[in-house]
Amino acid sequence: MISACKEIRKNLLKISHVSGHGHIPSCFSVIESIYAVYSAIRHDSKNPSWNKRDIFILSKGHAALAHYCILADFGYFDISAINSFGAFCSNFGCHACRCNVPGIEVSTGSLGHGIGVGVGMALAFKIQKNDRRVFVLIGDGEANEGTVWEAVMVATDIRLDNLTVIYDNNMSQLRGLQIHNPYERFKAFGCDVAAVNGHDVDCLKSEIVSRGNNTKIIIANTKKGYGCKTLIENQHEWHRKSPDDLELKKLLGELDEEAI
């Protein structure tokens, strides 16, 4: 799993280099979380519309390139298809479209909305008495949006124990309205809450598989740019930057040097 996530990071860097697009540090913080989800949930890359599949929604839509690379790793399409990322008329937009890419359940990008859609899907499964589950990944900066907390209030009020939310705690919210204690905040809203190392796939999988008595929140403590020293130390510079030839070589070298 560690080697798989490192390879996904390498592919992501190379695609960003070719395309000139990508929120690389934001993508790097969620790779283990998304990888753990697809390692644990019911899905079929050969039949993305399988009617018994669980649902994953990347509400933090600007990390779409990470989602694409992981879907490719799980066999939804060939990694080479993503080389058109961000290009005119490409299926692989900088924010994912559910109509264009196999495995994408919800078109996201406008922050704060994915979790509301997830609540609706989880409620629909409850009404149908269907055992399918819904997983939503939100960013900590995204949690500045009031819609996140409105959705959580609804979810806990109607006890959606089939909904799990992964909160990418990579400290992005330090540039906005700070949330110093997400564990206590979500607990106060009535959620079942767990906190884990967001770069440990096994720990993440353990919490993803486990259901609570109410809506579950997994606080994934992560680092923006995880795996590359340059990205971690220069997050603002690299927020929307893609690497040139020399920078790509440097970042790939840093990945190889790190025991991730």
C-alpha positions as CSV (number, residue, x, y, z in Angstrom):
1,M,0.0,0.0,0.0
2,I,2.9,2.4,0.8
3,S,4.5,1.7,-2.5
4,A,1.2,2.1,-4.3
5,C,0.6,5.5,-2.8
6,K,4.1,6.6,-3.7
7,E,3.6,5.5,-7.3
8,I,0.3,7.4,-7.3
9,R,2.1,10.6,-6.2
10,K,4.7,10.1,-8.9
11,N,2.0,9.7,-11.6
12,L,0.3,12.8,-10.3
13,L,3.5,14.9,-10.5
14,K,4.1,13.7,-14.1
15,I,0.6,14.5,-15.2
16,S,0.7,17.9,-13.6
17,H,4.0,18.5,-15.4
18,V,2.5,17.6,-18.7
19,S,-0.8,19.4,-18.2
20,G,0.3,22.5,-16.4
21,H,-2.6,22.0,-13.9
22,G,-3.1,20.5,-10.4
23,H,-3.4,21.4,-6.7
24,I,-0.5,19.2,-5.9
25,P,-0.1,19.8,-2.1
26,S,-3.9,19.5,-1.6
27,C,-3.9,16.3,-3.6
28,F,-0.9,14.8,-1.7
29,S,-2.7,15.2,1.6
30,V,-5.7,13.0,0.6
31,I,-4.0,10.2,-1.3
32,E,-4.0,7.7,1.5
33,S,-7.6,8.6,2.5
34,I,-9.0,8.0,-0.9
35,Y,-6.8,4.9,-1.5
36,A,-8.1,3.5,1.8
37,V,-11.7,4.1,0.8
38,Y,-11.4,2.2,-2.4
39,S,-9.5,-0.6,-0.6
40,A,-12.4,-1.0,1.8
41,I,-15.7,-0.3,0.1
42,R,-17.8,-2.3,-2.3
43,H,-17.1,-1.2,-5.9
44,D,-16.4,-2.7,-9.3
45,S,-14.1,-0.9,-11.7
46,K,-15.4,-3.1,-14.6
47,N,-19.0,-2.1,-13.7
48,P,-18.9,1.4,-12.2
49,S,-22.7,1.6,-12.2
50,W,-23.1,-1.7,-10.2
51,N,-26.3,-1.2,-8.2
52,K,-24.8,-2.6,-5.0
53,R,-21.8,-0.4,-4.9
54,D,-21.0,2.0,-2.0
55,I,-20.6,5.7,-2.9
56,F,-17.6,7.9,-2.5
57,I,-17.8,11.6,-3.0
58,L,-14.8,13.9,-3.1
59,S,-16.4,17.1,-1.8
60,K,-12.9,18.7,-1.8
61,G,-13.2,18.8,-5.6
62,H,-10.0,20.6,-6.3
63,A,-8.1,17.4,-5.4
64,A,-9.6,15.8,-8.5
65,L,-6.3,14.8,-9.9
66,A,-5.6,12.6,-6.9
67,H,-9.0,11.0,-7.3
68,Y,-8.3,10.3,-11.0
69,C,-4.9,8.7,-10.3
70,I,-6.4,6.4,-7.7
71,L,-9.3,5.4,-9.9
72,A,-6.7,4.5,-12.5
73,D,-4.7,2.5,-10.0
74,F,-7.9,0.5,-9.2
75,G,-8.5,-0.2,-12.9
76,Y,-11.3,2.2,-13.8
77,F,-9.2,3.4,-16.8
78,D,-5.6,3.6,-18.0
79,I,-3.4,6.1,-16.3
80,S,-2.4,7.5,-19.7
81,A,-5.9,8.8,-20.2
82,I,-5.3,11.4,-17.5
83,N,-2.6,13.1,-19.5
84,S,-5.3,15.3,-21.0
85,F,-6.1,16.6,-17.5
86,G,-7.3,20.2,-17.7
87,A,-7.1,20.4,-21.5
88,F,-9.9,21.9,-23.7
89,C,-12.7,19.4,-24.1
90,S,-10.9,16.8,-21.9
91,N,-13.0,14.4,-19.9
92,F,-10.6,14.9,-17.0
93,G,-11.4,18.4,-15.9
94,C,-9.7,20.2,-13.0
95,H,-12.9,19.5,-11.2
96,A,-14.4,16.1,-11.9
97,C,-17.6,15.7,-13.9
98,R,-19.8,12.6,-13.1
99,C,-20.9,12.4,-16.7
100,N,-17.4,12.2,-18.1
101,V,-15.3,9.9,-15.8
102,P,-16.1,6.3,-14.7
103,G,-16.2,6.1,-11.0
104,I,-17.0,9.7,-10.3
105,E,-20.4,9.8,-8.5
106,V,-20.9,13.5,-8.0
107,S,-19.6,16.6,-9.9
108,T,-17.8,18.7,-7.2
109,G,-15.7,21.7,-6.9
110,S,-17.9,24.3,-5.3
111,L,-16.9,23.7,-1.7
112,G,-19.4,22.6,0.9
113,H,-21.9,20.9,-1.4
114,G,-20.6,17.3,-1.6
115,I,-21.5,16.5,1.9
116,G,-25.1,17.7,1.4
117,V,-25.4,15.4,-1.6
118,G,-23.9,12.6,0.5
119,V,-26.5,13.1,3.2
120,G,-29.3,12.9,0.6
121,M,-27.9,9.7,-0.8
122,A,-27.5,8.1,2.6
123,L,-31.0,9.0,3.5
124,A,-32.3,7.5,0.2
125,F,-30.5,4.2,1.0
126,K,-32.1,4.2,4.5
127,I,-35.6,4.8,3.0
128,Q,-35.0,1.9,0.6
129,K,-33.7,-0.3,3.4
130,N,-30.6,-0.7,1.4
131,D,-27.3,-1.5,3.1
132,R,-25.2,0.6,0.8
133,R,-23.0,3.1,2.5
134,V,-21.9,6.6,1.6
135,F,-18.4,8.1,2.2
136,V,-17.6,11.8,1.7
137,L,-14.2,13.5,1.9
138,I,-14.2,17.1,2.9
139,G,-11.3,19.6,3.5
140,D,-10.7,21.4,6.7
141,G,-10.8,24.7,4.8
142,E,-14.0,23.6,3.2
143,A,-15.5,23.3,6.7
144,N,-15.6,27.1,6.9
145,E,-18.7,26.7,4.7
146,G,-21.9,26.7,6.7
147,T,-23.4,24.1,4.5
148,V,-21.0,21.5,6.0
149,W,-22.4,22.0,9.5
150,E,-26.0,22.2,8.2
151,A,-25.5,18.8,6.5
152,V,-24.0,17.3,9.7
153,M,-26.9,18.6,11.8
154,V,-29.4,16.9,9.4
155,A,-27.3,13.7,9.3
156,T,-27.0,13.2,13.0
157,D,-30.7,14.3,13.7
158,I,-31.9,11.4,11.5
159,R,-29.1,9.1,12.6
160,L,-27.5,8.3,9.3
161,D,-25.1,5.6,10.5
162,N,-24.5,4.6,6.9
163,L,-22.7,7.9,6.3
164,T,-19.0,8.4,7.0
165,V,-17.2,11.7,6.5
166,I,-13.4,11.9,6.2
167,Y,-12.2,15.3,7.4
168,D,-8.8,16.1,5.8
169,N,-7.2,18.0,8.6
170,N,-4.2,19.4,6.7
171,M,-4.4,22.9,8.3
172,S,-5.7,24.7,5.2
173,Q,-8.2,26.4,7.5
174,L,-5.4,28.3,9.2
175,R,-5.8,30.8,6.3
176,G,-9.5,31.3,7.1
177,L,-11.9,30.7,10.0
178,Q,-9.8,28.5,12.2
179,I,-11.2,25.3,13.6
180,H,-8.8,24.3,16.4
181,N,-10.7,21.4,17.8
182,P,-12.6,19.5,15.0
183,Y,-12.9,16.3,17.1
184,E,-14.8,18.2,19.8
185,R,-16.8,20.2,17.3
186,F,-18.1,17.1,15.5
187,K,-18.7,15.3,18.7
188,A,-20.8,18.2,19.9
189,F,-23.0,17.8,16.8
190,G,-23.7,14.2,17.8
191,C,-21.3,12.4,15.5
192,D,-19.3,9.3,16.3
193,V,-15.7,10.7,15.9
194,A,-12.3,9.0,15.4
195,A,-8.9,10.6,14.8
196,V,-6.2,8.9,12.9
197,N,-2.9,9.4,11.1
198,G,-4.3,10.4,7.7
199,H,-1.2,8.9,6.0
200,D,-1.6,5.4,7.5
201,V,-3.8,3.4,5.1
202,D,-4.3,0.5,7.5
203,C,-5.6,2.9,10.3
204,L,-7.8,4.6,7.8
205,K,-9.2,1.3,6.5
206,S,-10.0,0.1,10.0
207,E,-12.1,3.2,10.7
208,I,-13.7,3.2,7.3
209,V,-14.9,-0.5,7.7
210,S,-16.2,0.2,11.2
211,R,-19.7,1.7,11.5
212,G,-20.8,3.9,14.4
213,N,-24.2,4.4,16.0
214,N,-24.6,7.6,14.2
215,T,-22.9,9.6,11.4
216,K,-19.2,8.9,11.6
217,I,-16.5,11.5,11.2
218,I,-12.9,10.4,10.7
219,I,-10.4,13.2,11.4
220,A,-7.5,12.4,9.1
221,N,-4.5,14.3,10.4
222,T,-2.4,15.0,7.3
223,K,0.3,17.3,5.8
224,K,-0.2,19.3,2.7
225,G,2.4,18.1,0.2
226,Y,3.1,14.9,2.2
227,G,6.1,13.1,0.7
228,C,7.9,16.1,-0.8
229,K,9.9,18.4,1.5
230,T,9.6,21.2,-1.1
231,L,5.8,21.0,-1.2
232,I,5.5,20.9,2.6
233,E,7.8,23.9,3.1
234,N,6.3,26.0,0.3
235,Q,2.6,25.2,0.3
236,H,1.4,28.6,-0.8
237,E,3.8,28.9,-3.7
238,W,2.7,25.4,-4.9
239,H,-1.0,25.8,-4.3
240,R,-1.8,26.0,-8.1
241,K,1.7,25.5,-9.5
242,S,2.8,22.6,-11.7
243,P,6.5,21.5,-12.0
244,D,8.8,22.4,-14.8
245,D,11.4,19.8,-15.9
246,L,13.9,20.6,-13.1
247,E,11.2,20.9,-10.5
248,L,9.7,17.5,-11.5
249,K,13.1,15.8,-11.2
250,K,13.6,17.4,-7.8
251,L,10.1,16.4,-6.5
252,L,10.4,12.8,-7.8
253,G,13.8,12.6,-6.1
254,E,12.3,13.8,-2.8
255,L,9.6,11.1,-3.0
256,D,12.2,8.4,-3.5
257,E,14.2,9.7,-0.5
258,E,11.1,9.6,1.8
259,A,10.1,6.4,3.6
260,I,6.4,6.8,2.6
